[in-house]
Amino acid sequence: MELVTPSIGLVFWTALAFICLLILLRKFAWKPILGAIHEREQSIDEALNKAELAKQEMARLTSQNQDLMQQARAERDEILKEAKTLKDSILNEAKKQAQVEGAKLIEKAKIEIENQKKAALAEVKDQVSTLSLEIAERVLRTQLDDKTKQEALVANLLKDVELN
Amino acid sequence: MDCNRVFVSKVKRLTIVFTLLIAFLSIKIDTFAQVDSAVVPVDSTVAESAHAASGEHGAEAGHGKEKFEPTKVIMEHIADSHMWHLWGHTSLPLPVILYTPAGLEVFSSAHFYHGEEDYKGTYNTYRLVEDHVKVVGTNGQVDETVSVLDFSITKNVAAMFVAILVILIVFISVAGAYKKRVGKAPKGLQSLIEPIIVFVRDDIAKPNIGHKYAKFMPYLLTVFFFIWFNNLLGLVPIFPGGANVTGNIALTFVMAFGTMIIVNINGNKYYWKHIFRPDVPWWLYPIMIPVELIGIISKPFALMIRLFANITAGHIIVLSLISLIFIFETLAIAPVSVAFVLFMDVLELLVAFLQAFIFTLLTALFIGMAVEEHH
């Protein structure tokens, strides 16, 4: 029965040693170790959460980028189309304007020509009348050198007046 | 309490094995018994055999003429001693501390010369009888009337101190590593210890105690590693291991008592209500309350017996297998013995861990039952 009878000495020393061990380990081992493990687990959790968030953010950004890209492409197409229509319209306008302008110029030129022609004709008429007067003067001078001829003319002229 | 029942059945099985072994050995002893079975002091043959039994010099047996007594050798190993046998005839003397009615006595166990001589102390003359210090009266006979309390640093106490030293060195250095490498991955010894600590926390404390586990972690971890390291050191056949520390009822008694104290001072009102006002018809109270009160004692008692029986049985089996060589007095049996001992040692490695685990697990379970909240 000695085997199952606890001896007082061993009980005493075990209790003492175990309590000392418990106190020492609690202060110098378990506190720092458990604290460090807990802290590290938390930091790992945090890091994983952050990574998950970053992944989501990344996905969001990617889809956003795609959207932006598509939008940009559409916008570009729009702009190009607009530019094309604008170009066409400008071209047409320019053409029309050019035509109008041309027509105007032609008109002006025609008027000018007409005016010039009129002026020229007037001048010609003037000169022709002067010339004719001169010629008539000369002719009359030669014809009315003598008195008889003058009298005949006057008589003739008077005759005409009478007729009227 | 399902698992507890499983463990209890395991203990029963081990007890049967243990009993069968003792029976087997006693038959053998009967066969080889000598006429005289008088008290033999720790003489050279027994020391030699004990030495051989610890697995060092198996071949040296048989030079002594005395008959080999396996029970004595084994019991000597299992029990405590006032000196620590190292090798051959060399033992490490340990301090003897006695509390006598007259006063405290401290002297070295070397004065007993392995029990062959008496020592005259300040107050009394002492004699070592079967490794127990007794007071010798004036007539030269052992005087049982004088009661002395033996607080000696025995082999088990010394071995326990060695284990404590190892534990302190290991864990304080590991804690240092945590302080030095804050937030980094564990390295070296740290990475060996950390999974075990996390195992105790996540697989023992958390599922059994619940969210209040943090308060009990230091106790659980200390119990776990104290038992485990002592179990492992007990498996080492040479100094400073080989002592049957966790297989000593005094140590397991202290551990179980600690668990009982922790459980009962942390028991909440539901725990006490369950004991004094259980949910049964009132006329069953005379039966239920004593049963529940016995339950307070029986739970740690089972812990105490379980650890003691398992470790002691392991030591006894290993020593018995080695003893076979000396019982049959032939070297031919040695390979068989050694093979079986190797198998048992490997099994004991598992048992060393398992018993530390079970003790801690059940402690956590009892604490969990005491602090559980009912809604």
Interface residues (C-beta under 8 A of the other chain):
Chain A: E2 L3 V4 T5 P6 S7 I8 G9 L10 V11 F12 W13 T14 A15 A17 F18 C20 L21 L22 L24 L25 R26 F28 A29 W30 K31 P32 I33 L34 G35 A36 I37 E39 R40 S43
Chain B: M75 I78 A79 D80 I97 L149 D150 F151 S152 I153 T154 N156 V157 M160 F161 I164 I167 L168 F171 I172 V174 A175 Y178 K179 V182 G183 I193 E194 I197 V198 R201 A214 M217 P218 Y219 L221 T222 F225 F226 N248 I249 A250 L251 F253 V254 M255 F257 G258 F308 T312
